Amino acid sequence: MTNSSETTADIVDTAVAAGAFTTLAAALTAAGLIDTLKGPGPFTVFAPTDAAFAKLPAGTVEGLLEDPTGQLSQILTYHVVLGDVRAAAVLTLDGQKVKTVQGTELTVEVAGDQVALVDAAGNRVNVVTTDVVASNGVIHVIDAVLLPTA
């Protein structure tokens, strides 16, 4: 994915326009986080695709949507880091922990130009697309959902 450096769409609108984040958009709406991610930022969002959400056990997403300000909000804010952290900067973070908006940390693993994130539960997710630029930050697409607790 490439975007012009003069993008005017915010992170939410950029994700919606991409078409692969309908579950994420619905979850953000349910959790009341749309206005936050439309705010000035900057934010770095590790965005799970619809396919990533589909990997969760059956009924998980529906269960989370029933309590949008509880665990769902915790999971969603665990995918956000303050600041505009582009791929070139992420590649320098091998072995380091980054603090999420949720309050706990992710560990960054770098092998060549491949980046993986390790969540608090010990799950590894891969960054599959980087530097999807928005007016208030950047999106890095991931292939699974990060979990803040085991």
Secondary structure, 3 states (H helix, E strand, C coil): CCCCCCCCCCHHHHHHHHCCCHHHHHHHHHCCCHHHHCCCCCEEEEEECHHHHHCCCCCHHHHHHHCHHHHHHHHHHCCEEECCCCHHHHCCCCCCEEECCCCCEEEEEEECCEEEEECCCCCEEEEEEEEEEECCEEEEEECCCCCCCC
